[in-house]
Amino acid sequence: MVKTFIPCLIDTVVWEAYTWESLRCEVSEKIRKLIEKEDVETLYKLVRDEVKEYPEEKVKARIKDFIGDVKGAKGAVAVRDEIYQEVILALLELEDED
């Protein structure tokens, strides 16, 4: 069996690793609806200021990955790709408008 450390998204309030199941619950309702529609363009517009140092096409590719993962992945949210990490964090920071 191979063992390795992989960067993992941590909830620093309780110091536990996020799972894809818990992440699905953590994103705002607005983001959930956009994920369901697979609306990459709108999601990109919402996070582009947070990820402006990365090429647009790479960010959009990671948003597509996120949509697929958040819909069906299981286990811990462990990601090596820096752009993907930033996309996930940016999407988690977005809140529903009151």
VEXDREN-2710 file (C-alpha; in Angstrom, 1 decimal):
% VEXDREN-2710
k/r/px/py/pz
1/MET/0.0/0.0/0.0
2/VAL/1.3/3.4/-0.9
3/LYS/1.0/6.2/1.6
4/THR/1.2/9.9/0.8
5/PHE/0.3/13.3/2.2
6/ILE/-2.0/15.3/0.0
7/PRO/-3.2/18.9/0.7
8/CYS/-6.7/18.6/2.3
9/LEU/-9.3/21.2/2.9
10/ILE/-9.7/21.7/6.7
11/ASP/-12.5/23.2/8.7
12/THR/-10.4/25.3/11.1
13/VAL/-13.3/25.7/13.5
14/VAL/-13.4/22.0/14.4
15/TRP/-10.0/21.0/12.8
16/GLU/-11.6/18.3/10.7
17/ALA/-11.1/17.5/7.0
18/TYR/-13.9/18.5/4.7
19/THR/-15.5/15.7/2.8
20/TRP/-17.2/16.2/-0.5
21/GLU/-20.5/15.4/1.3
22/SER/-19.9/18.2/3.9
23/LEU/-18.8/20.6/1.2
24/ARG/-22.0/20.1/-0.7
25/CYS/-23.8/21.3/2.4
26/GLU/-21.4/24.2/3.0
27/VAL/-21.8/26.0/-0.3
28/SER/-24.5/28.6/-0.5
29/GLU/-27.9/27.9/-2.0
30/LYS/-27.1/30.3/-4.9
31/ILE/-23.9/28.3/-5.7
32/ARG/-25.8/25.0/-5.4
33/LYS/-28.3/26.2/-8.0
34/LEU/-25.5/27.2/-10.4
35/ILE/-23.8/23.8/-9.9
36/GLU/-27.1/22.0/-10.7
37/LYS/-27.4/24.0/-13.9
38/GLU/-23.6/23.4/-14.6
39/ASP/-23.3/27.2/-15.2
40/VAL/-19.6/27.6/-15.5
41/GLU/-19.8/31.1/-16.9
42/THR/-21.7/32.6/-14.0
43/LEU/-19.6/30.7/-11.4
44/TYR/-16.5/32.1/-13.1
45/LYS/-17.9/35.7/-13.0
46/LEU/-18.5/35.2/-9.3
47/VAL/-15.0/34.1/-8.5
48/ARG/-12.8/35.8/-11.1
49/ASP/-11.6/38.6/-8.8
50/GLU/-10.3/36.0/-6.4
51/VAL/-8.5/34.0/-9.0
52/LYS/-7.5/36.8/-11.4
53/GLU/-3.8/35.7/-11.4
54/TYR/-4.7/32.5/-13.2
55/PRO/-5.6/32.1/-16.9
56/GLU/-9.4/32.2/-17.5
57/GLU/-9.5/29.0/-19.4
58/LYS/-7.7/27.1/-16.6
59/VAL/-10.0/28.5/-13.9
60/LYS/-13.1/27.5/-16.0
61/ALA/-11.7/24.0/-16.4
62/ARG/-11.3/23.8/-12.6
63/ILE/-14.9/25.0/-12.1
64/LYS/-16.0/22.2/-14.4
65/ASP/-14.0/19.8/-12.3
66/PHE/-15.6/21.2/-9.1
67/ILE/-19.1/20.8/-10.6
68/GLY/-18.4/17.2/-11.3
69/ASP/-16.7/16.5/-8.0
70/VAL/-19.3/18.3/-5.8
71/LYS/-22.1/16.3/-7.6
72/GLY/-20.6/12.9/-7.0
73/ALA/-17.2/12.6/-5.4
74/LYS/-16.8/10.9/-2.0
75/GLY/-14.2/11.1/0.7
76/ALA/-11.9/13.9/1.8
77/VAL/-11.5/17.1/-0.3
78/ALA/-7.9/16.5/-1.2
79/VAL/-6.5/18.6/-4.0
80/ARG/-2.9/19.1/-5.2
81/ASP/-3.7/21.7/-7.9
82/GLU/-3.3/25.3/-6.7
83/ILE/-5.8/26.7/-9.1
84/TYR/-8.4/24.2/-8.0
85/GLN/-7.7/24.9/-4.4
86/GLU/-8.3/28.6/-5.0
87/VAL/-11.5/28.0/-6.9
88/ILE/-12.9/25.8/-4.1
89/LEU/-12.1/28.4/-1.5
90/ALA/-13.6/31.2/-3.5
91/LEU/-16.8/29.3/-4.1
92/LEU/-17.1/28.5/-0.4
93/GLU/-16.7/32.2/0.5
94/LEU/-19.7/33.2/-1.6
95/GLU/-22.8/33.7/0.4
96/ASP/-26.5/34.0/-0.5
97/GLU/-27.7/37.5/-0.9
98/ASP/-30.3/38.6/1.7
END
